């Protein structure tokens, strides 16, 4: 069984399958559905760190060298 993972909206109790997966799913004899529910409260209060960094990159004056990053004396 091939695995396809995607996030989908739920509209009026119906899971909306993204267009790029519809044909593959329609042709399948059987599918296994696993639902991982995200509450609106948890997603609003805790944004994904990568999304946050993409929106607000951290500016640095210069990068550390390899030796500086491993130096334990500082």
C-alpha positions as CSV (number, residue, x, y, z in Angstrom):
1,X,0.0,0.0,0.0
2,X,1.4,3.4,-1.0
3,X,1.3,6.1,1.6
4,X,0.1,9.6,0.8
5,X,0.1,12.3,3.5
6,X,-1.6,15.7,3.2
7,X,-3.4,18.3,5.3
8,X,-7.0,18.8,4.5
9,X,-9.8,21.2,5.4
10,X,-13.0,19.8,7.0
11,X,-16.1,21.6,5.6
12,X,-19.5,20.6,7.1
13,X,-18.1,17.4,8.3
14,X,-16.6,16.4,5.0
15,X,-12.8,16.0,4.5
16,X,-11.8,17.9,1.3
17,X,-9.2,15.9,-0.6
18,X,-6.6,18.2,-2.4
19,X,-7.0,18.0,-6.2
20,X,-3.5,16.5,-6.7
21,X,-4.6,13.3,-4.7
22,X,-8.2,12.9,-5.9
23,X,-7.5,10.8,-9.0
24,X,-5.2,8.4,-7.1
25,X,-7.7,8.0,-4.3
26,X,-10.7,7.5,-6.7
27,X,-8.9,4.7,-8.4
28,X,-8.0,2.8,-5.2
29,X,-10.0,-0.2,-4.1
30,X,-9.4,0.4,-0.4
31,X,-7.9,3.2,1.6
32,X,-6.8,3.5,5.2
33,X,-7.7,6.8,6.9
34,X,-5.9,8.1,10.0
35,X,-7.2,11.4,11.4
36,X,-4.9,13.6,13.5
37,X,-7.1,16.5,14.7
38,X,-5.5,19.9,15.3
39,X,-7.5,22.2,17.6
40,X,-7.9,25.8,16.6
41,X,-6.6,26.9,20.0
42,X,-3.3,24.9,19.8
43,X,-2.5,26.0,16.3
44,X,-3.3,29.7,17.0
45,X,-1.3,29.8,20.2
46,X,1.8,27.9,19.0
47,X,2.9,28.6,15.4
48,X,5.3,26.2,13.7
49,X,8.9,27.4,14.4
50,X,9.9,27.0,10.8
51,X,7.0,29.2,9.6
52,X,7.8,31.7,12.3
53,X,11.5,31.9,11.2
54,X,10.5,32.2,7.6
55,X,8.2,35.1,8.4
56,X,10.7,36.7,10.8
57,X,14.3,35.7,10.0
58,X,16.9,36.2,12.6
59,X,19.6,38.6,11.5
60,X,23.2,37.9,12.6
61,X,26.3,40.1,12.1
62,X,28.5,37.1,11.1
63,X,28.5,33.3,11.3
64,X,30.6,31.5,13.8
65,X,33.5,29.4,12.5
66,X,33.4,25.6,13.2
67,X,36.1,26.1,15.9
68,X,34.2,29.0,17.5
69,X,30.9,27.0,17.6
70,X,32.6,24.1,19.4
71,X,34.6,26.3,21.8
72,X,33.5,25.5,25.4
73,X,35.7,28.2,27.1
74,X,33.3,31.1,26.4
